[in-house]
Amino acid sequence: MCFTYTWLMHHHRHRHRHGRGPRTRWLVEPGRWAVRARIERFVEPAVLLLLREGPRHGYELLDRLPELVGEERVDVGNLYRVMRALEEEGIVESEWSGDLPGPAKRTYRLTDEGRQVLERWVEALRAARDEISSFVDRYESGEGR
């Protein structure tokens, strides 16, 4: 899942230390920090939500996912790995559609099993939202200043 909130990220995109992957915080300049809060694997529930709205092919998912996951773009290879795994587990199903303009495209749809998984994601995300709200409320109340 990849829900992202970034403070100062627009000034210093993906600045990494020692060539490692994305960090949750980094020093932008002396006394000034940037923070990136992430919930991993958010692409999966976002895909399931889009498929609940109706069948879609991969390019449509790529176009619509950024608005849900808070990223400018979603990695094509990662999306298709997620889609293959979801299909292998019976959460989505697909078929080739040659009736769309251009070359044949694989169209994905949510299965009944996928609807159940989406419901579990929504429950988990509500719980995470409540935990985050509790954290922010405590911060804003000024406890321990």
C-alpha positions in Angstrom: 0.0 0.0 0.0 1.3 3.4 -0.7 -0.7 6.2 0.8 1.7 9.1 0.9 1.7 12.4 2.7 4.8 14.4 2.0 6.0 17.6 3.7 8.6 19.6 1.6 8.7 16.7 -0.9 8.2 19.1 -3.8 11.5 20.8 -3.0 13.7 17.7 -2.8 12.1 14.7 -4.6 13.3 11.3 -3.6 16.5 12.5 -2.0 18.3 9.4 -0.7 21.2 8.9 1.6 24.0 6.5 0.5 22.0 5.3 -2.5 19.3 3.5 -0.4 15.6 3.6 -1.2 13.1 6.2 0.0 13.5 7.3 3.5 10.7 8.4 5.8 12.7 11.6 6.8 15.7 13.4 5.7 17.5 16.7 6.4 16.8 19.2 3.6 19.2 21.8 5.0 20.5 22.5 8.5 17.5 22.7 10.8 14.9 21.8 8.1 13.5 18.3 7.8 11.3 16.7 5.2 9.0 13.8 6.2 7.3 11.2 4.0 4.5 9.2 5.7 3.7 6.0 3.8 1.3 3.1 4.2 2.8 0.3 2.1 0.9 -1.7 -0.6 -1.9 0.9 -1.2 -1.9 0.1 -4.9 -3.8 -3.1 -4.2 -6.9 -1.7 -2.5 -6.9 1.2 -5.0 -6.9 -1.3 -7.9 -9.7 -3.2 -6.2 -11.8 0.0 -5.7 -11.3 0.9 -9.4 -12.4 -2.5 -10.5 -15.4 -2.4 -8.2 -16.5 0.6 -10.3 -16.3 -1.5 -13.4 -14.0 -3.7 -15.6 -10.8 -1.9 -16.7 -7.7 -2.6 -18.8 -4.2 -2.0 -17.5 -3.7 1.4 -19.2 -7.0 2.7 -17.6 -5.7 1.5 -14.2 -2.4 3.3 -14.8 -4.2 6.5 -15.7 -6.6 6.4 -12.7 -4.4 5.1 -9.9 -2.3 8.2 -9.2 -5.4 10.1 -8.0 -6.0 7.4 -5.4 -2.5 6.5 -4.3 -1.1 10.0 -4.1 1.8 9.4 -6.5 2.4 11.2 -9.8 2.7 7.9 -11.6 2.5 4.2 -10.8 5.2 1.8 -12.0 3.9 -0.2 -14.9 5.9 -3.3 -14.0 4.8 -3.2 -10.4 1.1 -2.8 -11.5 1.3 -5.9 -13.7 3.0 -7.9 -11.0 0.2 -6.9 -8.6 -2.4 -7.8 -11.2 -0.9 -11.2 -11.9 -0.8 -12.0 -8.2 -4.4 -10.9 -7.7 -5.5 -13.0 -10.6 -3.5 -16.1 -9.3 -5.3 -15.7 -6.0 -8.8 -15.4 -7.6 -9.3 -11.8 -6.5 -9.5 -10.5 -10.1 -10.1 -12.2 -13.4 -9.1 -11.1 -16.8 -9.8 -11.6 -20.5 -8.3 -10.3 -23.7 -10.5 -7.7 -25.4 -9.9 -7.2 -29.1 -12.9 -5.0 -29.6 -11.2 -1.9 -28.1 -9.3 0.5 -30.4 -5.7 -0.4 -30.9 -4.1 -3.7 -30.0 -5.9 -6.3 -27.9 -5.9 -5.4 -24.2 -6.3 -7.5 -21.1 -9.5 -6.3 -19.3 -9.6 -7.0 -15.5 -12.7 -7.4 -13.4 -13.3 -7.9 -9.7 -14.5 -11.4 -8.5 -16.7 -12.1 -5.5 -13.6 -13.0 -3.6 -12.1 -9.7 -4.6 -15.1 -7.8 -3.2 -14.5 -9.5 0.1 -10.8 -8.6 0.1 -11.8 -5.0 -0.7 -14.1 -5.0 2.3 -11.3 -6.2 4.5 -9.0 -3.4 3.1 -11.6 -0.8 3.9 -11.9 -2.1 7.5 -8.1 -2.0 7.9 -7.9 1.5 6.4 -10.6 2.7 8.7 -8.7 1.4 11.7 -5.4 3.0 10.4 -7.3 6.3 9.9 -8.6 6.1 13.4 -5.0 5.5 14.8 -3.6 8.3 12.7 -6.4 10.7 13.8 -5.8 9.7 17.5 -2.1 10.5 17.0 -2.8 13.9 15.3 -5.4 14.8 17.9 -2.9 14.1 20.7 -0.3 16.2 19.0 -2.7 19.0 18.5 -3.9 18.9 22.1 -0.4 19.9 23.2 0.1 17.0 25.6 3.6 16.8 26.9 4.8 20.2 25.7 
